[in-house]
Amino acid sequence: MIIKPRIKTVLFEKAILKLNFGRSFIAFLFGIILFSTPATLLAQTTYLPHYTSKNGLASNNCYYILQDKKGFIWIATDNGLSRFDGTNFQNFTIEDGLPDTQILQMKEDKEGRLWFFALNGQLSYLKEGKFYNQDNDELLKKLNFNTVIVSFLVDKSGRIWLGTNANLIVCWDGKNIKKYISPNQNDKFINAFIHEDEQGKIFAYSDLSVQEFNGKTFSIIRSKVQPLSYMTAANSSHRSLFYLDNGGLKQYRHGSINDLIPIPQNLIKNMSGYFYYDVANKEVWLSNANGAFALDKNGKTVQYLQDIAVNQVIKDNNQNIWFATNQGIYMLPNANNRLSIIDAESGLSSNVIKSITKDGKNRLWLGTDDAVIDVLTINNYQVDEIGLDDFKKYKTIKQITFDPKDQSIYFASDYGMGVFKNIYNNSNEVSYLKESNNSMFVIKHFSVGENNNHLALALSSGVVFLSDRRNKFEFNAAKYREKEDFLKIDLTMFFTIAKAVYGFRILMDFLNFPEAN
């Protein structure tokens, strides 16, 4: 079964999220620390920053991504190279020394040189800020074979091996260049991937054969190691070989084959890009024309970027996952920094959230525009709906507050106020604020005393104070004396600012807090 979490992507300059409680707020978006794998994200949309040419990327058609030893992210495109420092892109083209605009792949060697493989078959590298090509480097002039380089290996002796898409393997030992061509029609070096094992033996895995180097030439050997292509083979730092065959992900190490992760045949057959094996998390990432797929050893499969052609997936030093696609590059932030979207499709009663508070059990109480308060448990994304009695009166819950001392939730609309008492008892016991004469009142704002039983209400006609909200959730507007214990001015903004500046208790003294009748 393939799990398809919904993906939300935006251009990166818009990736900083702001809650908007106005009418145009169409989704409730919040960032939380996630402690689960993507496979559990069934109730929310994963949020991926998206970089395109509008952000400065050289092109939206991206073939390959590499992070160098300095931490820069390099992107190979059909319009040159881009280097990303986490904020800005710097682009490089033929004018900077590249041999071609279309760069298909990149590798970094032990000396810190970045090698670039172009569509026209020409090699180039970057060293200490300068690009070298066949016009300014004699070695690169000799290494021009007019064939696409598909694999690159620096062996433990320092020799550079190049596999190509033609019947050609090249070795440069620092002094001499040697070419190897297979004379037999049925065992040509087509799309050869070059591998060195722990004993220093060199192997060439091509479309037609597996061959071993004996120090002078290559010869065909019988081997059960059969990568699907050069895109499905990867050399590890310990000189083992990770590869995909028809059975799934395997590792060739010390002469033995280890089965790591089984892969369904439909995903194997549709492989069109590079794979990536996350050793730490024991996940394999596959790239194809319909997105990227993450599989673990337990058989869970999660799809990202559905219907987007993905060419490659990598993980950077900060545990972020990067995707090279034909629509720019995407980043899946590491598990501790992911953002999620919870909306009506995830179980909320409405996409319009007017107010929010959090109780002592890490639950979010959400005031909606549908006479409903949603209670969202962050740990498992469970949503419980609490419908209010009077739809017209409590349609829009514009303010909601948690009272930790009483373990209660106070909420208000324009035309009424209520409180849920003993919220941890799952009783949903609710009391509504009463005006003794059933007179209509309009609530602008309210504030709950933190260390006492006080409640202050900013009404459209003034401010009302209740001295014992727990035992008497009621007031009589007719018994308040104007200018003495009922302030008949629009104090909404004053009340809010004064409370923030002076604190609730000082504000009560400042306003000569009366006893409510």
N, C-alpha and C positions, 0 to 999 in steps of 0.2 A: 504494500500500500504506500502510495506517495502522498505525503502531507504537503499541502500547498498553502503556507501562510501568506496572507495578503501582504503586498509590499507597497509601501508609500515612499516615493522618491521625489526629491525636490532639488533644484539647483542649490549649490552649497551656500551661496550668499544668503539664502532664505532658510537655512537649516536651523537657525536659532529660533526657538519656538516661543510664542507669546499667547497666553490665554486671552481670548476676547469674549466678553460676556454680553456682547450686543447681539442684535438680531441676525447679523451676518455670520455668527459663529456656527459653522456647519459640522464641526466634529470636536469631540472632547479629546484634547491631546495633552499627554503628560509624560514626563520622563521619570522612569523608575529604575532602580538597580535590579537587574534580572539575575537570578541565580540558577536558571534552568537553561537547557539546550534549546536550539530553535525548534526542535520537534514538539515542544510543549506549547509553543505559541499558537494555539489553535483559536484563541478568543480575541486576538488583537492583531493589528497590522504592524509588521516590522518596518521601521523607518530607516531608509538608506539614503545618505547624502549622495548626490549625483553631480558629476562634473562633466561639462561639455565645452565646446568651443566658445560658448558665451562666457565661461569662466576663465578662458585663456588657453584651453587645451588646443594643441596644434590641429587636431581633427577629431571628429566624433567616431571615426572608424579606427578602432584601437585593436592591435594584434597581440600585444605582449606587454607585461608589466614586470619590472624588476626593482627591488630595493637594494641599493648599493651599501657598502660597508659604512658609509658616512650617514646613512639613514634617508637619503633622498629617494623618492619614488620616480622611476623612469618609465615612460610610456612610449612604446613604439607604435606609430600610426602610419597611415598612407600619405601623410603630409609632413614627414619628418619626426623628430623626437620632442618630447616634453619632459621637463624635469620639475617635479613638484616638491616644494619644501614644507608643505603643510598649510601654506597660505597662498602662495603665488606660483604660477607656471612660468617657466622659462623655456622657450622653444628654440630648436636648432634645425637648420635646413642645409641644403647643398651649399649655400653661401657661407656656412660656418665650417664646412669641411666634410659633410656627409657625402657618400658616393651616389646616393639615390634618395628620392623623397620617400619611397616606401621601405620602411624598416620592419622586417618580419620578426626578428628575435634578437635577444641580447644576452651576454654572459659577462661575468666579472672574474678575472683571474687572480692568482695569489699576489701579484704585484700591484693590484688595484686598477689595472687597465679595464675599461669597459669596452667590450667588443660588440660591434653592431653588424648584423647580417642583413644585407639589402636584397630586394627582389631581383635586381640585375646581377646578383652573384658576387658583387664586390664586397670586400671586407674593409672595415675601418675600425679604429679604436680611439678612445679618449684617454689621455694621460696628462695629469697635472694641468688640466684646463685647456689642452690643445687637442684638436682632432687630427688624426693621421689617416691618410688614404694613399692610393697608389700614385698620386701626384707628388707627395712629399715624403714618401717612405719606400725604400727599395724593396723591403720584404713584402709589403702589401702589393707592390707591383708584380712580384713573382707569384703571389698567392691569388691572382685574378684568373679564375678558371671558367668564367661565364656559366656558372651553374649555381643553383641555390644551395646554400649551406643549411643543413637541417639539424646538425648536432655538433657540439663543441666539447672537447675534453682536454684538460691538462693533466697528464699522468704524474705519478710520483717522481719521475725522473725530470719533469719539467717540459716534456715534449707536448706540443699542441697537435691534437688530432681533429680533423674535420671530416664529418660525414656529409654527403651531398645527395641531391635528388637524382643524380645521374650515376653511371657506373664508375665512381671515382671516390677514393679515400685518400686524404692528404695528411702527411705527417711532417712537422717542422721541429727539428731537434735543437734549434737555436743557431745552427750553422747551415744545415742543408734541408732542402725540401724534397720529400719523397712522395711519389704518386703510386697508388695501387689500383690496378684495373683488373677486373675478373675477366678472363678470356672466354668463359663458358656462358652460353646464352641463358641457361637456366639458373645461374647463381650470381647474377650481377649484383653489384652493390647499390641497389636502388633504395633511396631514402634510408641510408645506413645510420643506425644509432651506435655510437662508440662507447664501450664500457670497459673499465679496468677493475678487476676484482681485487680481493685482499692480498693475493699473492703476486700482483703486478701483471697478470695475464690480460691481454687486450682482446676484446671480442667485438665483432661487428654484427649487429642484428639488423637485417634488411628485410625488404618485402619478400625476397625470394630465398633467402638462406641465412644460416648462422655460421659465421666463420671466425677462426681463432688465428691470432698473429703468432708466428713462431720465431720472430726476431728478424726474419727476412721477407716473408710473404704471408699471405692469408690462405688458409685452407678450410674447406667445409668440414664441419663437425656435426654429429648428432646431438641435439640438445632439446630438452623439454621446455627450455625457456624460450617462449615465442611471444614477444610483445606484439600487440596489434599493429602498432606503427611507431615511428619515432616520437610522436606526440604522447604516446602512452608508456614511455619509459623514462626513468629519472635516476641519475646517479646520486647516492647518498654521500654524506661527508665521511662515512666509515667504509666507503667503497663497496657497499652492497648495492643491489639493483632492485628498485621498486618498479613494477610494471603491471599492466593490465593484459590479460588474455581472455579467452572465451569463458573462463571460469570465474573471473573477478580479479581483485587486487592480490598480487603475490609479491614475495620478497625472495630474491636469490642471494644467499649469503653462505659463505664457507662451503660452497659446492652443493648446498641443499636448497630446495624450494619450500617456502613456508606460505601456506594459505592464510591471508589476512582478513579480507572482507569479500563475501560473495556479492555479485552484482547481477541484477536481472538482465536477461538477454536483450530486452528492448532498449535498455540504456547502453549496453555494449554496442549494439548495432548502430545506434544513432550518435556515437561519439564523433564529434567533428572538430573538437578543440583539444587543448592540453588538459591533463589531469594534475591534481595536486594531492599529495598525501600528508595530512596533518598527523605527524607521529605522536605528538603529546596527547591529542584528543582521540587518536585512533579513528579518524574520519577520512574518507576519500571524497574529493570534490571532482565532479565530472562537468565538462563543458560541452554544450551542443547548441543547435540552432533554436532550441525551445527553452533555453535557460541554463541554470546551473543546478546541480544536484549534490546534496551532501548525504553520504551513507555511512552508517556505523556498523560495527561487527554484529550487532543484534538485529540487523535488517531494517532499521528505521531509515526512511528516505525522506528528505525535505527538499522541496524545489524552491528556488529563488529566481526572480526575474523571468517569469513565465512569458513566453512568446518573444523574448529578446535573444538574439544570437550572441552567445557568450563564447569568446575565443580562449580565455584563460582565467584561472583563479589562483591567487597566491595569498599567503598570510604574511603580514609585516611584523616587525619586531615588537610592536605594541599589541599584537594579537588581533589586529583588524584584518578582515577579509576584503580583498580587492578583486573586482571583476573587470576584465577588458572586454568590451562589447562593441557592436556596430552603432551604438548610440552614446558613446562616451564611456566613462569609467564610473563604477559604483563602488561604494564602500559599505560593508557591514561592520559596524563598530564592535569592539570586543564585548563580551557578555556583560561586563560591569558598566558599560556606558551606552547600552542600547536604549532607544526611544521606542515607545509603543503607542498606538492609537487605539483607544477603546471607544466604540460608537454603537449606534443602534443595531448594526449587524452583529455586533459582539454580545448583545444582550441588554444594552441600555434602553430605557423606555423612550428616549428622545436623543437627538443629536445636539439639541440646544441646552446647554448647561448654564444656568444663571448664577449658581452659588455653589460653594464647596467647603467642606470642613473634614477633618480627620479625627476619629475617636481614639480611645486608648488602646484599642485592639488592632490598629493599623488598617482600619476600614475607612473608606471615603464615603461621605454622605453628600449626595449630589442633588441640588434643587433644580428641577426641570421647568419647562414651560407647558407641562401636560398634567398638572395637578398630581404629580407623582414625585416622591423622593426615592432615588435609587441608592442602595447601599452596596458598594463595591468592595469585596474582599481582595486586597492587592495580591496576597500570596497565591491565590488560585484563580483570580479573575471571575469569581462567582458574583452574580448580580441578583440582589433581592429588591423587588419593587414594593413600595408602600404607597397605596393609593389614599388620597385625602378625601374627606367626606363631601366637601362642597367644591365642585369643579370650577364654577365661575369665580368663586371667592379666592380659591387657592391655586388658580391655574398656573401662575408664575411665581415660583419660590425664589425671591430675589436676595434673601439673606438667610444664612444657616450657621449656627455656632454650637460648638461642643462645650458643655459645662462639666469638667472633669470631677469636680467635687461632688456633684449630684448624679454623675453618670447619665446626663440628660442631653438631648439635642433640642435646641430652640430654633425655630424657623419662622419666617414671615413672608407674606405677600404684600401687595399694596393695601389690601382690605382686611387682613387678619393675621393672627399670630398663633402659634401652637408650640407645644413642647412634648417630646417623647421622653417619658420617664423610665428609669431602670432599663436602659437600652440593651444591657447584656443578658437580660432574662428572656429575650426573644418574644416578648408579649406585645410589642408595638403599642403599648398603652399611650394614648395621646390625650392631652387636654388643650382646650382652645381658650385664648384670652377673651374675657367677657367685658363688655361695657354694661354697667348695671341697668341702664335704661334701653338697652338694645339700640343705642344710637350708632350710626355709621361713623367710622373713623378711618383715616388713611395713614398708614405707617410709612415713614421715610427711612427710618433706621432704628435699631435698638442696640442696647449694650447690657451685658450680664455682669454683675459684680463678681469678681473672682474670689473674694474672701468674705462675702456676706450674702444676704438674701436679696440684695437690691436688683432692680431692673429699671432701666431708663428707656423711655420711648420717645423718639422724635416723630411727632405727628405733623400733619399738614397745618394744624392749628396751634402748635406749640409743643412743649416738652412735658411729659408726664413721668412721675417717679413712683415706683412701687417699692415699698420697704420690705415686703415679705412675699416674694414671688412664689416660694415653694408652697406656702399654705393658703395664699389668697391671690390667685392668678386672675385678678379682676380689678377694675377701676370704675369710678363714677365721675364722669366728666362734669356733671352738674354741681358737684360739691367742691370742685377746685375753684379757688378764688383767683380771679385774673390778677396778674402782676404780683401775687404773693406766693402761691404755691402752684401756679399754672402759668408758664411763660408763653404768652401769645405772640410769638415771633417765629419766623422760619429758621429753626436752629439746626437744620440737618448738617450743614457744613461746619457750623460752629461746634456742634456737639462732637462730631467726628474728630476735628482737629484738637479741640480742648482735651478730649479723652486721651489722645495720643501724647499730648504735651504734659498734662498734669497728672494723668492717671485717674482711675475711677473714684477712689476715695477722696482725693483732693477736690475733684470736680464736684462731688456731692456737697462737700462743705462750701465750696465756692458758690454753688447755686442754692444754698440754704435748703437742703433736702427736707421735704415735709413728710409727715405721716399720712399715708393714703387711708381714706375712709372705706 
